[in-house]
Amino acid sequence: MDIKKYIVYGLIAVLPFTGTSCLFDDAPVDKITDNYIWETPMLLDEYILPWYRNMSDGFSTYVPTTIALVKSASRYYMPWFGDQIVPSKTDYYNAGYGDLLKGNNQEITNWASVKWSNYYTQIQSINRLLENEANIASGEQKERILGEAHFFRAYYYYMLWRHWGGVMLINNTFDPLTEDTKFARASYAEMVNAIVKDAELAASKLPASYDASGTGRVTEGAARMLIAKTYLWASSEYFQNKSNDYLGFTDDQSQVMLEKAKDAYDNLFELQKYSLVQISGTTEDEIKKEYRKIFLTKNSVESILEVQHSDDGNYDTGYGHKLDRDAAAPHFTGTIAAYTPTQNHVDEYGMREGLSYNKNKPYEGRDYRFYANILYDGAEWNGHKMDTHYTRTGNNEVAGEDITQYGESETAAYTRTGYYMGKFVDESQQIDKNDTYASKQNYIIWRYAEALLDYAEVMFRLGDDNTALAKVNEVRTRAKMHTLPSLTWEELVNERRVELAFEETTYWDMFRWGVAVEKMNGESNPIKAMKVVINSSNGQARYTISNMNRFPKRVRLFEEKQYYLPIPWDEIRYHGVAQNPEWREM
């Protein structure tokens, strides 16, 4: 079965508690039983589709405007909460997204509740299948599906763990309406062991690769990456020596976890199934285009795990998304400006070897990845020269086309940072008033470059600077950047921020490194914007950096307690477990 095809076009999975169906064989519409599902290959494959579909919302810009919708919505693009990319549409800051940025307790609680429910819903589904293992006919499909089940149970517990710390490990079907079973919160050590155990089982059952019909399915490599990621997260200094074992280790396990992470990444590399997509071009324009293509190529040799999207981009009947439309500048009829890079991030791109920064020509001589990832004033995009500057004549300033609202809508947006996103977006994607056909790019969860940089971090922290440097330089040379002669922690962090720009990893890194309070607060790290003004009389440009928001402290607030989301209060009362520190019921 082609998983990519079925993820896109497949029917809704018939869960065991679903009572109706008229689409499968001759089964009565109200009598599909559990055993019928386990005994029917097509139903089995459809049963597991939600595990894939709920991995990540990917390129999502759904921002609810009412509390009722906020309570039922969880589709926020995680990098929005960081400092590399932000939405420029003012409405977003006045809605649920803005409340989350401001640290609104009620909205965070609502948002957390949706995520919690989604993850445990998938775990419940997985548990049901595993309990019926004996009813599944032996064969290749059974082995693969059991591997997928163990992978996704590990994956969804990994997601819960990162958000909440130790949670309730429920590895059997459980109905609180008919049972009185209570579960305690697991310790950090128990979470690590549970996730790794399931992921190891998955790795033993899943193939290292599939033929074309299995493109998009999780593999042994994905399971090994999950193991490595688990140990890397657990090695964080922030999660050592905690007073409560569900918030971290009560002693210091960082070095032990680092050693285990090293072994896990070694096991991943030994598969020899992944490599960096190489770039053959030598000019700035050639390198830019080839680097961009990496993120438009589905399931490349660099891909470890991706959310699959439909090739036709159909948003209504398939599994497309609206990245290109939501990222577009006004010249291309864009009205959302959902993905606008910040000056904070632009400043992370270094200079090419032998070149020095010129404040009067700030976009010359930068890291080649800058030109691929960022659309700046004067950049070429789809036959258009980006126009994000003001033209000054006397005392008057006239805004350029790409910082002027498109159309008649009063809420139409344009960049508030001075930049548009080049990474992920597709120059060939048509954008018009018919938004049925949108975007088709897959959403990359893990790729080989990330594994290399993870390994570099592990080795650096273990004291092996030479190996760490070699891995960083492997990533840099792919992007045609000069090698570094030595490596500092700051350089390692910056390389991750540049290579993994706008990917969820950069958000979670702030948690692992214990810098989220510093980096996600408007007072300590305000979002910066660039204003370019060109003097009409002499053509000279003035570049001015300032805060995107006039009162950054009011717009972005991240408190220490937000390292751990609040557990839904109904769960707290039912199971009798402790809430995460400082959260109070509203």
C-alpha positions as CSV (number, residue, x, y, z in Angstrom):
1,M,0.0,0.0,0.0
2,D,1.3,3.5,-0.9
3,I,1.3,5.3,2.4
4,K,1.8,8.6,0.7
5,K,-1.3,8.0,-1.4
6,Y,-3.4,6.8,1.5
7,I,-2.3,9.6,3.9
8,V,-3.5,12.0,1.2
9,Y,-6.5,10.3,-0.2
10,G,-7.3,7.6,2.3
11,L,-10.7,7.2,4.0
12,I,-11.1,8.3,7.6
13,A,-9.7,5.5,9.9
14,V,-12.5,3.4,11.3
15,L,-11.7,3.3,15.0
16,P,-13.0,0.4,17.1
17,F,-15.6,2.6,18.7
18,T,-17.0,3.8,15.4
19,G,-20.4,2.4,14.7
20,T,-21.0,3.0,11.0
21,S,-19.4,2.4,7.6
22,C,-20.7,1.6,4.2
23,L,-17.4,1.6,2.3
24,F,-15.8,-1.8,3.2
25,D,-16.9,-5.0,1.6
26,D,-20.3,-6.2,2.6
27,A,-20.1,-5.6,6.3
28,P,-23.4,-4.2,7.8
29,V,-23.1,-0.5,8.4
30,D,-23.7,-0.8,12.1
31,K,-21.8,-4.0,12.8
32,I,-18.1,-3.5,12.1
33,T,-16.3,-5.2,14.9
34,D,-12.8,-5.0,16.3
35,N,-11.9,-8.4,14.9
36,Y,-13.1,-7.4,11.4
37,I,-10.7,-4.5,11.5
38,W,-7.7,-6.6,12.7
39,E,-8.5,-9.3,10.1
40,T,-8.9,-6.9,7.1
41,P,-5.6,-5.6,5.6
42,M,-7.1,-2.5,4.1
43,L,-8.8,-1.5,7.4
44,L,-5.7,-2.1,9.3
45,D,-3.7,0.3,7.1
46,E,-6.5,2.9,7.4
47,Y,-6.7,2.4,11.1
48,I,-3.1,3.7,11.6
49,L,-3.5,6.8,9.3
50,P,-4.3,9.2,12.2
51,W,-1.0,8.3,13.8
52,Y,0.7,9.8,10.8
53,R,-1.7,12.6,10.3
54,N,-1.3,13.9,13.9
55,M,2.5,13.9,14.0
56,S,2.5,17.6,13.3
57,D,0.2,20.3,11.9
58,G,3.2,21.5,9.9
59,F,2.7,24.7,7.9
60,S,-0.4,25.8,9.7
61,T,-1.6,29.4,10.1
62,Y,-5.0,28.8,11.6
63,V,-5.5,31.5,14.2
64,P,-8.8,31.5,16.0
65,T,-10.4,34.8,17.0
66,T,-12.8,33.6,19.7
67,I,-12.3,31.7,23.0
68,A,-14.6,28.9,21.8
69,L,-12.4,28.3,18.8
70,V,-9.2,28.6,20.8
71,K,-10.4,25.8,23.0
72,S,-10.7,23.5,20.0
73,A,-7.7,24.6,18.1
74,S,-4.0,23.6,18.4
75,R,-2.7,24.5,14.9
76,Y,0.1,26.9,15.6
77,Y,3.4,26.8,13.8
78,M,5.9,26.2,16.6
79,P,8.7,28.5,15.3
80,W,6.2,31.4,15.6
81,F,6.8,31.3,19.4
82,G,10.6,31.8,18.9
83,D,12.5,34.7,17.6
84,Q,13.5,33.7,14.1
85,I,10.1,34.1,12.3
86,V,6.8,35.8,13.2
87,P,3.4,36.5,11.6
88,S,3.0,40.1,10.5
89,K,-0.8,40.1,10.4
90,T,-2.0,42.3,13.2
91,D,-5.2,40.2,13.7
92,Y,-3.0,37.3,14.9
93,Y,-1.7,39.3,17.8
94,N,-5.3,40.2,18.8
95,A,-6.4,36.6,18.8
96,G,-5.4,33.3,20.5
97,Y,-1.9,33.4,19.2
98,G,-1.3,36.9,20.8
99,D,-2.7,35.7,24.1
100,L,-0.3,32.7,24.0
101,L,2.6,35.1,23.3
102,K,1.5,37.3,26.3
103,G,1.5,34.3,28.6
104,N,-2.2,34.4,29.2
105,N,-2.8,31.5,31.7
106,Q,-6.3,30.6,30.4
107,E,-5.3,30.5,26.8
108,I,-2.2,28.5,27.5
109,T,-4.3,26.1,29.5
110,N,-6.8,25.8,26.7
111,W,-4.1,25.3,24.1
112,A,-2.3,22.7,26.2
113,S,-5.6,20.8,26.8
114,V,-6.1,20.3,23.1
115,K,-2.6,19.0,22.5
116,W,-2.8,16.7,25.6
117,S,-6.1,15.2,24.3
118,N,-4.8,14.8,20.8
119,Y,-1.6,12.9,21.9
120,Y,-3.5,10.6,24.3
121,T,-6.1,9.9,21.7
122,Q,-3.4,8.5,19.4
123,I,-1.9,6.5,22.3
124,Q,-5.3,5.0,23.1
125,S,-5.7,3.9,19.5
126,I,-2.2,2.4,19.5
127,N,-2.8,0.6,22.7
128,R,-6.0,-0.9,21.3
129,L,-4.2,-2.3,18.3
130,L,-1.3,-3.7,20.4
131,E,-3.8,-5.5,22.7
132,N,-5.3,-7.2,19.6
133,E,-1.9,-8.2,18.2
134,A,-2.9,-11.9,18.4
135,N,-5.9,-11.2,16.1
136,I,-3.8,-9.8,13.3
137,A,-2.9,-12.3,10.6
138,S,0.9,-13.1,10.7
139,G,2.9,-11.8,7.8
140,E,4.9,-8.8,6.5
141,Q,2.0,-6.4,7.1
142,K,1.7,-7.4,10.8
143,E,5.3,-7.0,11.5
144,R,5.4,-3.5,9.9
145,I,2.2,-2.3,11.6
146,L,3.5,-3.5,15.0
147,G,6.7,-1.6,14.3
148,E,4.6,1.5,13.5
149,A,2.6,1.1,16.6
150,H,5.6,1.0,18.9
151,F,7.2,3.9,17.0
152,F,4.2,6.1,17.4
153,R,3.5,5.3,21.0
154,A,7.1,6.3,21.7
155,Y,6.7,9.4,19.5
156,Y,3.5,10.6,21.2
157,Y,5.0,10.1,24.7
158,Y,8.1,12.0,23.5
159,M,5.8,14.9,22.5
160,L,4.0,14.8,25.9
161,W,7.2,14.6,27.8
162,R,8.7,17.6,26.1
163,H,5.6,19.7,26.8
164,W,4.7,18.5,30.3
165,G,7.6,16.5,31.8
166,G,6.7,13.1,33.3
167,V,3.1,12.2,32.4
168,M,0.9,9.2,33.0
169,L,2.3,6.2,31.2
170,I,-0.9,4.4,30.1
171,N,0.0,1.4,27.9
172,N,-3.4,-0.3,27.9
173,T,-6.8,0.8,26.8
174,F,-8.4,2.8,29.5
175,D,-11.9,4.2,29.8
176,P,-12.4,6.4,32.9
177,L,-16.2,6.2,32.4
178,T,-16.2,2.5,33.2
179,E,-13.0,2.0,35.1
180,D,-11.6,3.4,38.3
181,T,-7.9,2.9,37.6
182,K,-5.7,5.8,38.5
183,F,-2.2,6.5,37.1
184,A,0.7,8.3,38.7
185,R,3.0,10.7,36.9
186,A,6.1,9.0,35.6
187,S,9.5,10.1,36.6
188,Y,11.9,11.5,34.0
189,A,13.9,8.2,34.1
190,E,10.7,6.2,33.5
191,M,9.7,8.4,30.6
192,V,13.1,7.9,29.0
193,N,13.0,4.2,29.5
194,A,9.4,3.8,28.2
195,I,10.1,5.9,25.0
196,V,13.4,4.1,24.3
197,K,11.9,0.7,24.9
198,D,9.1,1.3,22.4
199,A,11.4,2.9,19.9
200,E,13.8,0.0,20.1
201,L,11.0,-2.4,19.5
202,A,10.0,-0.3,16.5
203,A,13.6,-0.4,15.2
204,S,13.7,-4.1,15.4
205,K,10.5,-4.5,13.4
206,L,10.7,-1.7,10.8
207,P,12.7,-1.9,7.6
208,A,15.6,0.6,7.0
209,S,13.8,1.6,3.8
210,Y,10.8,0.8,1.6
211,D,10.1,0.5,-2.1
212,A,8.1,3.3,-3.7
213,S,4.8,2.0,-2.4
214,G,5.9,2.5,1.2
215,T,7.3,6.0,0.7
216,G,6.5,8.1,3.8
217,R,6.2,5.3,6.3
218,V,8.3,5.4,9.4
219,T,11.5,3.4,9.2
220,E,14.2,1.9,11.4
221,G,16.1,5.2,10.9
222,A,13.2,7.2,12.2
223,A,13.0,5.0,15.3
224,R,16.8,5.3,15.9
225,M,16.5,9.1,15.5
226,L,13.8,9.1,18.1
227,I,16.0,7.2,20.5
228,A,18.9,9.6,20.0
229,K,16.6,12.6,20.3
230,T,15.2,11.2,23.6
231,Y,18.7,10.9,25.1
232,L,19.7,14.3,23.8
233,W,16.7,15.9,25.5
234,A,17.4,14.0,28.7
235,S,21.0,15.2,28.7
236,S,20.0,18.9,29.0
237,E,21.5,20.6,32.1
238,Y,18.2,22.2,32.7
239,F,16.6,18.9,33.5
240,Q,19.2,17.8,36.1
241,N,19.1,18.0,39.9
242,K,15.3,18.8,40.1
243,S,13.3,18.6,43.3
244,N,10.5,16.6,41.6
245,D,11.4,13.5,39.6
246,Y,8.7,14.2,37.0
247,L,10.3,17.6,36.2
248,G,13.7,16.1,35.6
249,F,16.3,13.9,37.2
250,T,16.8,14.3,40.9
251,D,20.5,13.8,40.4
252,D,22.8,14.7,37.5
253,Q,22.4,12.2,34.6
254,S,23.6,14.6,31.9
255,Q,26.9,12.7,31.1
256,V,25.2,9.3,31.2
257,M,22.5,10.5,28.8
258,L,25.1,12.1,26.5
259,E,27.0,8.8,26.2
260,K,23.7,7.0,25.4
261,A,22.9,9.7,22.8
262,K,26.3,9.2,21.2
263,D,25.7,5.5,20.9
264,A,22.2,6.1,19.5
265,Y,23.4,8.5,16.8
266,D,26.2,6.1,15.9
267,N,23.6,3.4,15.4
268,L,21.6,5.7,13.1
269,F,24.7,6.6,11.1
270,E,25.7,2.9,10.8
271,L,22.5,2.3,8.8
272,Q,24.1,4.3,5.9
273,K,20.7,5.2,4.6
274,Y,21.0,9.0,4.8
275,S,23.3,11.7,3.4
276,L,23.3,15.4,2.7
277,V,21.9,16.5,-0.6
278,Q,24.9,17.9,-2.3
279,I,25.1,21.3,-4.1
280,S,27.1,21.4,-7.4
281,G,26.7,25.1,-8.2
282,T,29.4,27.6,-7.4
283,T,27.8,31.0,-7.9
284,E,25.7,32.7,-5.3
285,D,22.6,32.3,-7.4
286,E,23.2,28.6,-8.2
287,I,23.9,27.8,-4.5
288,K,20.8,29.7,-3.4
289,K,18.6,27.8,-5.9
290,E,20.0,24.3,-5.1
291,Y,19.8,24.9,-1.3
292,R,16.2,25.9,-1.6
293,K,15.4,22.8,-3.7
294,I,16.4,20.6,-0.7
295,F,13.3,21.7,1.1
296,L,11.0,21.3,-1.9
297,T,12.2,17.7,-2.7
298,K,10.0,15.2,-1.0
299,N,11.6,12.3,0.9
300,S,15.1,13.0,-0.3
301,V,18.2,11.1,0.8
302,E,18.5,13.6,3.6
303,S,15.0,13.0,4.9
304,I,14.5,10.9,8.1
305,L,10.9,11.7,8.8
306,E,8.4,13.9,7.0
307,V,4.7,14.7,7.2
308,Q,3.4,13.8,3.7
309,H,1.3,16.2,1.7
310,S,-0.6,15.7,-1.5
311,D,1.2,16.3,-4.8
312,D,-1.6,18.3,-6.3
313,G,-1.8,20.6,-3.3
314,N,-5.6,20.3,-3.1
315,Y,-6.5,21.9,0.2
316,D,-10.1,20.9,0.3
317,T,-10.2,17.2,-0.7
318,G,-6.6,16.2,-0.3
319,Y,-3.9,17.0,2.2
320,G,-2.4,20.2,0.9
321,H,-1.7,23.3,2.9
322,K,-1.4,27.1,2.3
323,L,2.2,27.9,3.0
324,D,2.9,29.7,-0.3
325,R,-0.3,31.7,-0.2
326,D,0.2,32.6,3.4
327,A,3.9,33.5,2.9
328,A,3.4,35.6,-0.2
329,A,4.3,39.3,-0.6
330,P,1.7,41.8,-1.9
331,H,3.2,41.7,-5.4
332,F,2.0,38.1,-5.5
333,T,-1.4,38.9,-4.1
334,G,-0.4,38.0,-0.6
335,T,-2.6,39.2,2.2
336,I,-1.5,37.1,5.2
337,A,2.3,37.6,5.7
338,A,2.3,34.7,8.1
339,Y,6.0,33.8,7.8
340,T,8.2,36.9,8.1
341,P,11.8,36.4,9.2
342,T,13.1,38.7,11.9
343,Q,16.2,40.9,12.0
344,N,17.2,38.8,15.0
345,H,17.6,35.9,12.7
346,V,19.1,37.8,9.8
347,D,21.9,38.8,12.2
348,E,22.7,35.2,12.7
349,Y,24.1,34.8,9.1
350,G,27.8,35.3,9.1
351,M,30.0,36.5,6.3
352,R,31.8,34.4,3.7
353,E,35.5,33.9,4.1
354,G,37.6,37.0,3.5
355,L,34.6,39.4,3.5
356,S,33.7,42.0,6.1
357,Y,30.3,43.3,7.1
358,N,29.3,46.6,5.6
359,K,26.5,48.4,7.4
360,N,25.7,50.4,4.3
361,K,25.4,47.2,2.2
362,P,24.2,44.7,4.8
363,Y,23.1,42.0,2.3
364,E,26.4,41.6,0.5
365,G,28.8,38.7,1.2
366,R,26.6,36.8,3.6
367,D,26.4,33.1,4.3
368,Y,25.0,31.5,1.1
369,R,22.1,30.2,3.1
370,F,20.9,33.7,3.8
371,Y,20.1,34.2,0.1
372,A,18.2,30.9,0.1
373,N,16.2,31.5,3.3
374,I,15.5,35.2,3.3
375,L,13.8,37.5,0.8
376,Y,15.2,41.0,1.5
377,D,14.8,44.3,-0.2
378,G,16.3,43.9,-3.7
379,A,16.2,40.1,-3.7
380,E,15.0,38.4,-6.9
381,W,11.9,36.1,-6.5
382,N,9.9,34.6,-9.3
383,G,10.9,37.3,-11.8
384,H,10.2,40.1,-9.2
385,K,12.6,42.3,-7.4
386,M,11.5,42.5,-3.8
387,D,10.4,46.0,-3.0
388,T,10.4,46.4,0.8
389,H,11.9,49.8,1.0
390,Y,10.6,53.4,1.4
391,T,11.5,56.0,-1.2
392,R,12.1,59.4,0.4
393,T,11.5,62.6,-1.5
394,G,11.9,65.7,0.7
395,N,10.0,64.9,3.9
396,N,7.8,62.3,2.3
397,E,8.3,58.6,2.4
398,V,6.4,56.3,-0.1
399,A,6.2,52.6,0.8
400,G,7.3,50.0,-1.7
401,E,4.9,47.5,-3.3
402,D,5.8,44.7,-0.9
403,I,5.1,46.8,2.2
404,T,1.8,48.1,0.9
405,Q,-1.5,46.3,1.5
406,Y,-2.7,44.3,-1.5
407,G,-6.4,44.6,-2.5
408,E,-9.2,46.3,-0.7
409,S,-9.2,44.3,2.6
410,E,-8.5,46.5,5.6
411,T,-6.9,43.5,7.3
412,A,-4.6,42.6,4.5
413,A,-1.1,42.2,5.9
414,Y,2.5,42.8,4.7
415,T,5.8,42.2,6.4
416,R,6.4,44.1,9.6
417,T,10.0,43.0,9.8
418,G,11.2,44.0,6.4
419,Y,11.6,40.4,5.2
420,Y,9.7,37.5,3.6
421,M,10.6,33.8,3.8
422,G,12.5,32.1,1.0
423,K,13.0,28.7,2.6
424,F,10.3,26.1,2.1
425,V,8.3,28.3,-0.4
426,D,7.9,27.4,-4.0
427,E,8.5,30.0,-6.7
428,S,6.5,27.9,-9.2
429,Q,3.3,27.8,-7.0
430,Q,0.5,29.7,-8.6
431,I,-1.3,32.1,-6.1
432,D,-4.6,33.5,-7.1
433,K,-8.1,33.9,-5.8
434,N,-8.9,30.2,-6.1
435,D,-7.3,28.7,-2.9
436,T,-8.5,25.2,-3.4
437,Y,-5.2,24.3,-4.9
438,A,-2.6,25.5,-2.5
439,S,0.8,24.0,-1.5
440,K,2.3,20.5,-1.7
441,Q,5.6,20.7,0.2
442,N,6.2,18.0,2.8
443,Y,6.8,19.1,6.3
444,I,10.2,17.9,7.5
445,I,10.4,16.7,11.1
446,W,13.9,15.3,11.0
447,R,16.6,15.3,8.5
448,Y,20.3,14.2,8.3
449,A,21.7,17.6,8.7
450,E,20.0,17.9,12.0
451,A,21.4,14.5,13.1
452,L,24.9,15.7,12.2
453,L,24.4,18.9,14.2
454,D,22.9,16.9,17.1
455,Y,25.9,14.7,17.1
456,A,28.3,17.7,17.0
457,E,26.6,19.0,20.1
458,V,26.8,15.7,21.9
459,M,30.5,15.3,21.1
460,F,31.3,18.9,22.0
461,R,29.7,18.4,25.4
462,L,31.6,15.2,25.9
463,G,34.8,17.0,25.2
464,D,35.6,15.7,21.7
465,D,36.0,19.1,20.0
466,N,37.6,17.6,16.9
467,T,34.6,15.3,16.0
468,A,32.2,18.1,16.8
469,L,34.0,20.5,14.5
470,A,34.1,17.9,11.7
471,K,30.4,17.4,11.8
472,V,29.7,21.1,11.8
473,N,32.0,21.6,8.9
474,E,30.4,18.8,7.0
475,V,27.1,20.8,7.1
476,R,28.8,24.1,6.3
477,T,30.7,22.8,3.3
478,R,27.5,21.3,1.8
479,A,26.3,25.0,1.8
480,K,29.6,26.0,0.2
481,M,30.7,27.8,3.3
482,H,34.3,27.8,4.4
483,T,35.3,25.4,7.2
484,L,35.8,26.7,10.7
485,P,39.3,26.2,12.1
486,S,37.9,25.6,15.6
487,L,34.6,25.5,17.4
488,T,33.1,27.4,20.3
489,W,29.7,26.7,21.9
490,E,28.4,30.0,20.4
491,E,29.5,29.0,16.9
492,L,27.8,25.6,17.3
493,V,24.6,27.2,18.5
494,N,24.7,29.7,15.6
495,E,25.2,26.9,13.0
496,R,22.1,25.1,14.3
497,R,20.1,28.4,14.1
498,V,21.2,29.0,10.5
499,E,21.0,25.5,9.1
500,L,17.8,24.6,10.9
501,A,16.2,28.0,10.4
502,F,12.4,28.1,10.8
503,E,12.3,24.4,11.7
504,E,10.7,23.4,15.0
505,T,14.1,22.3,16.3
506,T,15.1,25.9,16.8
507,Y,12.1,26.3,19.1
508,W,12.8,23.2,21.2
509,D,16.5,24.0,21.4
510,M,15.7,27.0,23.6
511,F,14.0,24.7,26.1
512,R,16.9,22.1,26.0
513,W,19.5,24.8,26.6
514,G,17.4,26.5,29.3
515,V,17.4,29.9,27.5
516,A,13.6,30.1,26.7
517,V,13.0,32.7,29.4
518,E,15.7,34.9,27.9
519,K,15.0,34.3,24.2
520,M,11.2,34.3,24.3
521,N,10.6,37.5,26.3
522,G,10.1,40.8,24.7
523,E,12.0,42.7,27.4
524,S,15.2,40.6,27.1
525,N,14.9,39.7,23.4
526,P,12.5,42.0,21.5
527,I,11.7,41.1,17.9
528,K,13.7,43.3,15.6
529,A,12.7,44.7,12.2
530,M,14.6,46.4,9.4
531,K,13.5,49.6,7.7
532,V,15.1,50.6,4.4
533,V,14.8,54.1,3.1
534,I,16.2,55.1,-0.3
535,N,16.8,58.8,-1.0
536,S,15.3,59.6,-4.4
537,S,17.8,62.3,-5.0
538,N,21.0,60.3,-4.8
539,G,19.8,56.6,-4.6
540,Q,21.6,56.1,-1.3
541,A,19.9,53.7,1.2
542,R,19.7,54.0,4.9
543,Y,19.2,50.8,7.0
544,T,17.6,51.2,10.4
545,I,17.0,48.4,12.9
546,S,14.3,48.9,15.6
547,N,11.8,46.9,17.6
548,M,9.0,45.5,15.6
549,N,6.6,46.2,18.5
550,R,6.5,49.5,20.3
551,F,6.0,47.8,23.6
552,P,7.8,44.4,23.3
553,K,7.3,43.5,26.9
554,R,3.6,43.6,26.5
555,V,3.7,41.4,23.4
556,R,6.0,38.6,24.4
557,L,6.1,37.2,27.9
558,F,7.5,33.8,28.8
559,E,7.7,32.7,32.4
560,E,9.8,30.0,34.0
561,K,6.7,27.9,34.6
562,Q,6.1,27.7,30.9
563,Y,8.9,25.2,30.5
564,Y,6.1,22.8,31.5
565,L,2.6,23.2,30.3
566,P,-0.4,22.8,32.7
567,I,-1.9,19.3,32.8
568,P,-5.7,19.5,32.2
569,W,-7.4,20.0,35.5
570,D,-9.8,17.2,35.0
571,E,-6.9,14.8,34.8
572,I,-5.4,16.3,37.9
573,R,-8.6,15.7,39.9
574,Y,-9.3,12.3,38.5
575,H,-5.8,10.8,38.9
576,G,-4.9,12.7,42.0
577,V,-1.5,13.8,40.6
578,A,0.4,17.0,41.2
579,Q,0.0,19.9,38.7
580,N,3.2,21.4,37.2
581,P,4.6,24.2,39.3
582,E,2.9,27.6,39.6
583,W,-0.1,26.8,37.4
584,R,-3.5,27.6,39.0
585,E,-7.0,26.7,37.9
586,M,-8.9,29.7,36.5
